[in-house]
Amino acid sequence: MSTGLPLWEVFIRGRRGLSHQHVGSVHASDAEMALRNARDLYTRRGEGVSIWVVPAASVCASSPDEKEPFFDPAGDKVYRHPTFYRVPDGVKNL
């Protein structure tokens, strides 16, 4: 069902120290209305300490079908793996 209003993606942080998680979408004419709609729809039981709304048209994501070619280039960068570095003797914490 299309309302004619822009679609906004909603992210909620459950409590301090946690990451924002995508919880769904709302239709709204502007960001303030999207925030209010998201609050009313996704935080009815008091869950959440922070809400982000992002225009759905602004979201850019990789496709699961492209997983191999998209993530493979990182495999040949050995310096990104901790096994590349030698930990000096006597070092307890890095």
Beta strands, then each sheet from edge to edge (+ up, - down):
strand 1: 7-13
strand 2: 20-27
strand 3: 50-55
sheet 1: 2+ 1- 3+
end
